[in-house]
Amino acid sequence: MKAGIVTVRPAPSAPTRALLRFGPVTVPAAIGRSGRRVLKREGDGATPIASMRVLSGFLRRDRISSPPSRLRLAPIRKDMLWCDAPGHAAYNRLVRAPFKPSHEMLMRADNLYDLCLVLDWNIAERRRNRGSAIFLHLIRPGYQPTEGCIALEPLHMRRLLAFLRPGTLVKVL
């Protein structure tokens, strides 16, 4: 079956809100605290305006049962981290604890990464300071902005997972 396309368009209501469309379905989403940006930089809080393939995903199996999906959803473990140190060789890669350089924990106290998809932003062709960890993850209450990711309500994420296939493009317009 052919991989589809997911589009993320700015919502008219606020620069940190978006409308995510897959197939005939459109759902609200949150995006970066700095809105969208073509020239993405590490730590700028912007969601990159780009086309990004869905690479893989992570799941907190201690909190969520595996939803139907054609994507590989690896279980999140306590030692799983994501390197966001631009000067490190593992920049924008999954690493394991203990890890001293700057990183983000995947097993969080909140539920944001209980279901988390990795988008190919600065992964296939990494460049220092272009931004790391652009995920499609679960949302904070009230559609609070993200640090640059795209966030959905759990119900919408489950619906999206049924649509996604390896190689699906997420186009942020």
Backbone as CSV, one residue per row, in Angstrom:
resi,resn,N_x,N_y,N_z,CA_x,CA_y,CA_z,C_x,C_y,C_z
1,MET,0.833,-1.180,0.000,0.000,0.000,0.000,0.881,1.248,0.000
2,LYS,0.493,2.245,-0.729,1.263,3.467,-0.903,1.248,4.310,0.377
3,ALA,2.424,4.883,0.707,2.512,5.781,1.856,1.750,7.063,1.541
4,GLY,1.034,7.570,2.513,0.246,8.775,2.322,1.011,10.032,2.674
5,ILE,0.277,11.120,2.684,0.845,12.418,3.048,-0.004,13.015,4.160
6,VAL,0.669,13.565,5.144,0.022,14.287,6.240,0.410,15.745,6.071
7,THR,-0.573,16.642,6.074,-0.252,18.067,5.967,-0.547,18.753,7.293
8,VAL,0.313,19.697,7.624,0.171,20.495,8.840,0.135,21.950,8.401
9,ARG,-1.035,22.559,8.511,-1.226,23.952,8.082,-1.430,24.826,9.310
10,PRO,-1.024,26.089,9.223,-1.261,26.973,10.365,-2.753,27.157,10.604
11,ALA,-3.143,27.183,11.855,-4.532,27.465,12.210,-4.714,28.976,12.239
12,PRO,-5.890,29.465,11.880,-6.097,30.921,11.883,-6.128,31.522,13.282
13,SER,-6.294,30.694,14.306,-6.503,31.202,15.661,-5.236,31.655,16.388
14,ALA,-4.096,31.005,16.130,-2.871,31.332,16.866,-1.659,30.767,16.136
15,PRO,-0.504,31.425,16.244,0.696,30.938,15.542,1.246,29.621,16.100
16,THR,0.781,29.212,17.266,1.252,27.963,17.860,0.248,26.823,17.690
17,ARG,-0.764,27.068,16.880,-1.787,26.053,16.607,-1.753,25.706,15.125
18,ALA,-2.176,24.474,14.829,-2.173,24.017,13.441,-3.365,23.101,13.206
19,LEU,-3.603,22.821,11.927,-4.592,21.830,11.515,-3.837,20.730,10.795
20,LEU,-3.948,19.516,11.281,-3.251,18.362,10.709,-4.272,17.550,9.929
21,ARG,-3.945,17.280,8.664,-4.872,16.550,7.790,-4.219,15.271,7.300
22,PHE,-4.961,14.167,7.416,-4.547,12.877,6.860,-5.779,12.227,6.263
23,GLY,-5.664,11.825,4.993,-6.842,11.305,4.297,-7.935,12.361,4.356
24,PRO,-9.186,11.970,4.668,-10.279,12.946,4.747,-10.410,13.609,6.125
25,VAL,-9.515,13.293,7.049,-9.634,13.735,8.441,-8.751,14.959,8.709
26,THR,-9.321,15.960,9.371,-8.566,17.131,9.826,-8.759,17.264,11.324
27,VAL,-7.644,17.401,12.065,-7.697,17.520,13.518,-6.822,18.683,13.968
28,PRO,-7.131,19.266,15.141,-6.294,20.350,15.662,-4.991,19.799,16.235
29,ALA,-3.956,20.626,16.193,-2.649,20.249,16.722,-1.987,21.475,17.339
30,ALA,-0.990,21.212,18.161,-0.131,22.278,18.680,1.204,22.167,17.963
31,ILE,1.841,23.321,17.753,3.180,23.340,17.159,4.077,24.198,18.054
32,GLY,5.262,24.510,17.577,6.271,25.191,18.371,5.867,26.529,18.961
33,ARG,6.458,26.834,20.104,6.162,28.091,20.805,6.535,29.318,19.968
34,SER,7.431,29.135,18.986,7.820,30.219,18.082,7.149,30.085,16.718
35,GLY,6.100,29.271,16.658,5.394,29.079,15.391,6.183,28.200,14.431
36,ARG,6.094,28.533,13.131,6.790,27.767,12.087,7.936,28.600,11.547
37,ARG,8.968,27.913,11.075,10.134,28.636,10.577,10.835,27.819,9.505
38,VAL,11.262,28.480,8.432,12.029,27.824,7.380,13.445,27.543,7.869
39,LEU,14.076,28.519,8.505,15.449,28.367,8.982,15.441,27.931,10.443
40,LYS,15.226,26.662,10.647,15.168,26.065,11.992,16.554,26.036,12.613
41,ARG,16.631,26.376,13.917,17.881,26.340,14.673,17.634,25.594,15.986
42,GLU,18.659,24.977,16.500,18.566,24.257,17.773,18.081,25.199,18.872
43,GLY,17.022,24.803,19.567,16.527,25.564,20.710,15.663,26.758,20.391
44,ASP,15.315,26.996,19.116,14.535,28.189,18.775,13.039,28.044,19.056
45,GLY,12.578,26.841,19.362,11.171,26.633,19.679,10.246,26.665,18.476
46,ALA,10.801,26.595,17.275,9.994,26.648,16.055,9.815,25.260,15.459
47,THR,8.689,25.069,14.805,8.431,23.860,14.026,8.952,24.122,12.617
48,PRO,9.792,23.238,12.088,10.350,23.505,10.758,9.303,23.405,9.650
49,ILE,9.330,24.370,8.739,8.510,24.292,7.531,9.293,23.387,6.585
50,ALA,8.797,22.171,6.429,9.553,21.161,5.683,8.684,19.944,5.441
51,SER,9.173,19.053,4.583,8.590,17.722,4.392,9.503,16.734,5.106
52,MET,8.921,15.983,6.039,9.699,15.056,6.861,9.053,13.681,6.818
53,ARG,9.847,12.661,6.523,9.331,11.295,6.550,9.139,10.831,7.988
54,VAL,8.132,9.988,8.201,7.968,9.319,9.494,8.944,8.154,9.495
55,LEU,9.858,8.137,10.464,10.890,7.106,10.517,10.510,5.932,11.409
56,SER,10.073,6.217,12.623,9.778,5.175,13.602,9.011,5.812,14.745
57,GLY,8.817,5.036,15.790,8.111,5.580,16.937,8.485,4.877,18.220
58,PHE,8.014,5.470,19.321,8.242,4.945,20.654,6.915,4.892,21.392
59,LEU,6.818,3.967,22.334,5.577,3.751,23.066,5.888,3.410,24.510
60,ARG,5.187,4.051,25.454,5.283,3.709,26.874,4.308,2.563,27.127
61,ARG,4.777,1.353,27.033,3.906,0.179,27.187,3.394,0.013,28.613
62,ASP,4.042,0.674,29.573,3.545,0.623,30.938,2.342,1.551,31.133
63,ARG,2.070,2.408,30.149,0.945,3.345,30.233,-0.083,3.166,29.124
64,ILE,0.360,2.713,27.953,-0.517,2.636,26.780,-0.373,1.265,26.135
65,SER,-1.505,0.694,25.738,-1.439,-0.560,24.982,-1.087,-0.236,23.530
66,SER,-0.463,-1.175,22.854,-0.039,-0.960,21.469,-1.238,-0.737,20.564
67,PRO,-1.298,0.433,19.924,-2.395,0.672,18.983,-2.100,0.000,17.653
68,PRO,-3.116,-0.266,16.852,-2.864,-0.813,15.516,-2.024,0.174,14.712
69,SER,-0.943,-0.309,14.138,-0.062,0.558,13.366,0.830,-0.272,12.459
70,ARG,1.179,0.286,11.309,2.141,-0.347,10.406,3.562,0.125,10.702
71,LEU,3.687,1.009,11.678,5.001,1.521,12.062,5.580,0.684,13.193
72,ARG,6.898,0.629,13.234,7.566,-0.023,14.359,7.521,0.934,15.540
73,LEU,6.932,0.489,16.635,6.852,1.292,17.852,7.676,0.591,18.923
74,ALA,8.865,1.091,19.163,9.770,0.482,20.143,9.329,0.860,21.551
75,PRO,9.405,-0.082,22.470,9.062,0.258,23.852,10.086,1.220,24.450
76,ILE,9.602,2.225,25.169,10.498,3.179,25.827,10.993,2.561,27.126
77,ARG,12.322,2.666,27.305,12.959,2.193,28.536,13.549,3.386,29.288
78,LYS,13.836,3.186,30.552,14.387,4.268,31.385,15.724,4.786,30.885
79,ASP,16.493,3.942,30.195,17.827,4.370,29.753,17.824,5.041,28.378
80,MET,16.655,5.274,27.790,16.577,5.863,26.455,16.561,7.389,26.535
81,LEU,17.516,7.991,25.829,17.669,9.440,25.777,17.820,9.867,24.317
82,TRP,17.609,11.157,24.052,17.813,11.703,22.713,18.841,12.827,22.828
83,CYS,19.966,12.695,22.143,21.055,13.670,22.225,20.676,14.952,21.486
84,ASP,20.742,16.088,22.198,20.499,17.383,21.556,21.701,18.316,21.700
85,ALA,22.882,17.724,21.847,24.134,18.476,21.947,24.751,18.599,20.551
86,PRO,24.647,19.775,19.903,25.116,19.917,18.515,26.561,19.511,18.280
87,GLY,27.423,19.653,19.264,28.831,19.327,19.078,29.178,17.866,19.280
88,HIS,28.219,17.061,19.675,28.488,15.648,19.958,28.249,14.794,18.708
89,ALA,29.013,13.722,18.577,28.881,12.811,17.421,27.500,12.163,17.352
90,ALA,26.810,12.035,18.479,25.481,11.416,18.511,24.356,12.450,18.417
91,TYR,24.685,13.681,18.012,23.669,14.736,17.892,22.461,14.249,17.099
92,ASN,21.295,14.499,17.651,20.013,14.143,17.048,19.890,12.638,16.806
93,ARG,20.343,11.889,17.798,20.262,10.426,17.750,19.800,9.893,19.102
94,LEU,19.248,8.704,19.060,18.901,7.979,20.279,20.189,7.529,20.948
95,VAL,20.304,7.768,22.241,21.470,7.341,23.020,20.965,6.677,24.296
96,ARG,21.883,6.052,25.017,21.523,5.375,26.269,22.192,6.018,27.467
97,ALA,21.479,6.034,28.565,22.031,6.501,29.832,23.013,5.450,30.349
98,PRO,24.037,5.869,31.053,24.363,7.258,31.369,24.963,7.967,30.164
99,PHE,24.606,9.231,30.012,25.071,10.049,28.887,25.190,11.473,29.389
100,LYS,26.378,11.992,29.435,26.641,13.292,30.049,26.245,14.498,29.190
101,PRO,26.513,14.488,27.860,26.141,15.677,27.062,24.634,15.959,27.125
102,SER,24.239,17.125,26.660,22.840,17.546,26.686,21.948,16.520,25.980
103,HIS,20.810,16.218,26.610,19.894,15.206,26.068,18.490,15.429,26.612
104,GLU,17.574,14.703,26.031,16.185,14.698,26.464,15.819,13.267,26.834
105,MET,15.128,13.101,27.954,14.678,11.768,28.369,13.434,11.388,27.581
106,LEU,13.366,10.155,27.113,12.158,9.697,26.424,11.112,9.200,27.408
107,MET,11.548,8.652,28.550,10.602,8.213,29.576,10.370,9.393,30.519
108,ARG,9.343,10.152,30.199,9.050,11.392,30.912,8.013,11.168,32.000
109,ALA,7.990,12.076,32.977,6.983,12.013,34.038,5.603,12.389,33.490
110,ASP,5.577,13.342,32.532,4.298,13.681,31.906,4.004,12.642,30.820
111,ASN,2.944,12.821,30.098,2.558,11.810,29.102,2.936,12.176,27.670
112,LEU,3.718,13.226,27.457,3.968,13.725,26.100,4.549,12.681,25.164
113,TYR,5.470,11.869,25.647,6.115,10.879,24.788,5.572,9.466,25.010
114,ASP,4.436,9.341,25.649,3.854,7.995,25.817,3.633,7.339,24.459
115,LEU,3.368,8.144,23.463,3.270,7.711,22.071,3.942,8.805,21.250
116,CYS,5.060,8.477,20.641,5.926,9.490,20.042,6.490,8.970,18.728
117,LEU,6.341,9.737,17.665,6.856,9.361,16.352,8.052,10.234,15.994
118,VAL,9.080,9.618,15.442,10.299,10.329,15.051,10.158,10.770,13.593
119,LEU,10.293,12.083,13.367,10.242,12.631,12.017,11.665,12.883,11.530
120,ASP,11.880,12.710,10.239,13.221,12.862,9.669,13.557,14.333,9.473
121,TRP,13.730,15.018,10.586,14.250,16.373,10.545,15.695,16.325,11.021
122,ASN,16.624,16.640,10.141,18.043,16.713,10.468,18.589,15.368,10.982
123,ILE,18.040,14.285,10.485,18.526,12.957,10.882,19.290,12.307,9.734
124,ALA,18.652,12.163,8.574,19.327,11.525,7.435,20.568,12.313,7.025
125,GLU,20.460,13.620,7.030,21.588,14.504,6.710,21.719,15.516,7.842
126,ARG,22.455,15.119,8.890,22.579,15.979,10.065,23.513,17.159,9.815
127,ARG,23.078,18.305,10.325,23.922,19.499,10.344,23.817,20.105,11.740
128,ARG,24.947,20.441,12.291,24.988,21.003,13.648,24.091,22.230,13.760
129,ASN,23.405,22.294,14.883,22.549,23.441,15.245,21.307,23.625,14.378
130,ARG,20.961,22.655,13.538,19.751,22.770,12.701,18.499,22.289,13.420
131,GLY,18.664,21.786,14.633,17.511,21.345,15.417,17.466,19.840,15.552
132,SER,17.008,19.409,16.705,16.941,17.978,16.989,15.592,17.615,17.593
133,ALA,15.308,16.340,17.560,14.118,15.777,18.213,12.822,16.441,17.755
134,ILE,12.596,16.467,16.451,11.300,16.922,15.950,10.418,15.684,15.884
135,PHE,9.555,15.595,16.873,8.673,14.445,17.043,7.227,14.842,16.784
136,LEU,6.406,13.837,16.545,4.958,13.987,16.564,4.552,13.247,17.823
137,HIS,4.103,13.978,18.831,3.838,13.373,20.139,2.500,13.816,20.696
138,LEU,2.202,13.399,21.909,0.939,13.746,22.553,0.987,15.179,23.083
139,ILE,-0.192,15.730,23.261,-0.335,17.151,23.552,-0.449,17.438,25.046
140,ARG,-0.058,18.645,25.422,-0.296,19.140,26.786,-1.731,19.653,26.859
141,PRO,-2.304,19.703,28.052,-3.667,20.251,28.179,-3.757,21.666,27.609
142,GLY,-4.878,21.957,26.967,-5.115,23.290,26.429,-4.327,23.623,25.182
143,TYR,-3.792,22.610,24.502,-3.030,22.817,23.268,-1.871,23.793,23.483
144,GLN,-1.173,23.620,24.602,-0.002,24.450,24.860,1.044,24.201,23.777
145,PRO,1.823,25.225,23.426,2.849,25.067,22.387,3.912,24.041,22.771
146,THR,4.596,23.539,21.759,5.678,22.569,21.952,7.021,23.293,21.851
147,GLU,8.091,22.530,21.928,9.441,23.083,21.751,9.848,23.062,20.277
148,GLY,8.909,22.700,19.395,9.176,22.629,17.954,8.534,21.414,17.313
149,CYS,8.012,20.541,18.142,7.351,19.317,17.656,5.921,19.623,17.223
150,ILE,5.230,18.576,16.793,3.808,18.631,16.465,3.118,17.738,17.491
151,ALA,2.056,18.222,18.113,1.408,17.466,19.180,-0.085,17.304,18.931
152,LEU,-0.575,16.110,19.253,-1.982,15.759,19.045,-2.607,15.181,20.308
153,GLU,-3.925,15.266,20.377,-4.690,14.578,21.421,-4.501,13.069,21.234
154,PRO,-4.528,12.289,22.310,-4.335,10.832,22.188,-5.291,10.158,21.192
155,LEU,-6.559,10.541,21.195,-7.525,9.935,20.271,-7.130,10.221,18.821
156,HIS,-6.731,11.458,18.531,-6.318,11.813,17.171,-5.029,11.107,16.777
157,MET,-4.120,10.935,17.729,-2.871,10.219,17.444,-3.165,8.773,17.068
158,ARG,-4.077,8.139,17.780,-4.431,6.746,17.457,-5.055,6.650,16.063
159,ARG,-5.893,7.597,15.715,-6.491,7.607,14.372,-5.418,7.808,13.311
160,LEU,-4.481,8.709,13.580,-3.385,8.962,12.652,-2.514,7.722,12.474
161,LEU,-2.237,7.009,13.557,-1.396,5.809,13.476,-1.959,4.775,12.513
162,ALA,-3.273,4.659,12.443,-3.890,3.709,11.518,-3.651,4.121,10.060
163,PHE,-3.429,5.406,9.825,-3.200,5.941,8.476,-1.732,5.834,8.058
164,LEU,-0.825,5.968,9.011,0.599,6.057,8.714,1.218,4.733,8.280
165,ARG,2.212,4.865,7.425,3.045,3.735,6.978,4.484,4.232,6.980
166,PRO,5.442,3.314,7.011,6.822,3.774,6.886,6.986,4.601,5.603
167,GLY,7.610,5.740,5.725,7.807,6.609,4.570,6.743,7.666,4.371
168,THR,5.665,7.635,5.171,4.661,8.678,5.058,5.330,10.039,5.258
169,LEU,4.956,10.988,4.415,5.498,12.344,4.533,4.598,13.204,5.406
170,VAL,5.217,13.947,6.300,4.533,14.971,7.072,5.027,16.293,6.520
171,LYS,4.115,17.040,5.894,4.469,18.320,5.272,3.943,19.462,6.130
172,VAL,4.865,20.206,6.702,4.507,21.401,7.468,4.553,22.567,6.492
173,LEU,3.405,23.195,6.286,3.291,24.281,5.303,3.336,25.639,5.968
